[in-house]
Amino acid sequence: MGIRPTFFGLEIARTGLVVSQKGLDVTAHNISNVNTPGYTRQRLIQAAYAPYDAITQFRPVDEALVGTGAHALILDQVRSEFLDQQYRNALSPTEYWNAKTQGLQYIEPLFDDSGEGSLYASLQGFLTALNTETTEANDREQRELIQERGKALTDNFNLIYSRLLALQEDQNLAVDTVTRRINTIANNIAELNKTIQSYEVAGQPANDLRDQRNSLLDELSGLADITYDIGADNQLSIQIGGKDLVKHLTVTELKCVETKNPLTGKMDILTPVWTDNDAPLELQFGELKAHLDLQGGANDADDDSSIAYFAKQLDTLARAIAQEVNRVHSGGYTHPAADPNGESKNGVHFFDGAVAVDDDGNGEQDTDVDGNLVWDYSAVNAGNFKLSDEVAGNVYMIASSNEKIVMDESDPNFNANLMTHVGNQENMREIAKLFDLQNITYNGISIGSFEGFLNGITLDVATVLNHSKNTQSTYTTQSADISSQREAISGVSLDEEMTNLIKYQHAYNGAARVITAMDEAINTIINSMGIVGRG
C-alpha cells in the first residue's frame, strides 16, 4: 500500500475555506441589497474538483480516485426569464390603462352636471331667463337677465374648451417626455450591453449590471409594448412595432414631429416617428400610447375617449345652439331704443360666428327651401362661442317681440293691436321652445335635444372612465400577481440568507478544523516520527 503526498489534505481543506468564504461574501452581498429595487438574489454554485488521476505511483491511495476538494463553479442569479417576460407583457397594458384613467379623471369634472357652475346649470339658467313671465318687450330687467345668462352660458363653454386644450397640451408634453425617456433607456441599455459583454468575455460575472439592464427593460416595457430577445451570442435586441430600437450596441432613436391639431388647426400636435426614416411609431399599449390616444391627434380625433373627441362634441353642441337660437331670434324684432332712428329691426343674431353662404358665387346669400337665409356655423366652436356684438353691447338689441315695435305715434301702425308700441315676449318664448325639441340636427348630425346631447357627452365621459378603471384594475392585479411570483424567486429572503450564513460559517469552521488536524498530523510526521531509540 502506498502513502499519499504529505500536503495533499491541506489543499483539499484550503479549497473548502475558499468556497465557504466566497459563500459568505455572496450572502453578505444579498443581505446588503435586501431593499435595493431591481436587485436579483445571487447564489454560489459550487462543484467538486476532479479526482487526482496521475500515474499509479503518485496516487494518494492505491487503486482509488480520491477527490481534490471543491471550487466555485459560477455566481448565478436566481431569476425566471419566463416570469420576466410575463411581467413585461402585463406591465405594458397596465401602464397604458393607468395613464389613460388618470387623463380621463381630469376630463370628468369638466362635464359634472351637479354643481351650480356646471354647463348643465348654465344651460338651464338661460332657459329660465327666456321663460321669465313678462308681457312687454321693453322690460329692461328681463333683457338684462337674458343677456347675463346667455353670456354665462357662452363663458362656460369657453372655460371647458380652454381646459380641454390645456389637458391636450399636458398630454402633448407627456408624449415628448416619454419619447425622450425611451431614447435615454435605449442608449443606456446599449451601453450596458457593451459593458456586460466586456466583463463576461473575460470570464467575470456581471450580475449587478444585468440587474440594471433588467430594471431598464421593466421600465421600457411600461412606456411601450416591446419585444426583445437574447441571441445565442448573448446579445440583447429590443423591438417596438417590429422595428429595432436596440440591436446589441446600435440604437435607432425616436423623435417627435409636429402634426395638425384637429381642434385648433395648428401644427402643434407631437407624434413620435423613427429618426432613420420618419416612419410613424406603431404602438398597441404602453404609457406613450395612452398619451397619444388621450391627446387625440389627427389620426385619433374620432376616438371616443380622446380629449379631441369630447371637445368636438362640445363644438357640435355650441354650433347647434347658435344655429337654432339665431334662426328664431333673427325672425323677431329689436326694441326701437337700440336704434338711433328709433326703428325696430329684425335679422339680428343672438350669438356670434355665423357666416353667410353664397355657394352660387352670385353675390347673393343662399336661401333654403323655406326661403330662409342659409348661414354657415362651422367657424363656431366651444372656445369662441359668444354673444353677438349687437346683443352684448345693447340689451335692447335682443329681439323679444315677434311683431315690429312702433313707438312713433304718427306712424299709421302705432298701437294697431294695442301692443305694437310695447311689443311682446313671444319671440323669446319661441326660443325657449327650442329646448323642448327632440329632433334638432346640425349639419346632418342628429342632436336630439340640447339637454339630451349634453347629457350624452357627460355619459360618454363617465362610461369610458368606468371602462378604463375596470380594465386598469384587471391588469394591475395581473401584473401585481406576476410581480409577486417573480419576487418570490428573485427577491432576497433574510430568513434564507441567515440560514446560508450559518451554513457557510459552519463549513468554514469545518475546513479550518481539517487544516488544524492536518497540521497536527504533519507535526507528528516531522517532529515525532522515527525518533524512537535515539539516544
KAWOWO-V327390 format. One record per helix or strand of 2 or more residues. SS is the DSSP state (H for helix, E for strand). FROM is the first residue (numbers start at 1). TO is the last residue. Records with the same first field share a line. If there is no record, write none. Layout:
SS=FROM-TO, FROM-TO
//
This chain:
H=8-32, 56-58, 81-111, 119-130, 140-201, 207-223, 287-295, 307-329, 336-338, 389-393, 395-397, 426-436, 450-490, 494-528
E=42-48, 70-77, 226-230, 236-240, 243-247, 250-251, 254-259, 269-274, 355-356, 375-376, 440-442, 445-448
//
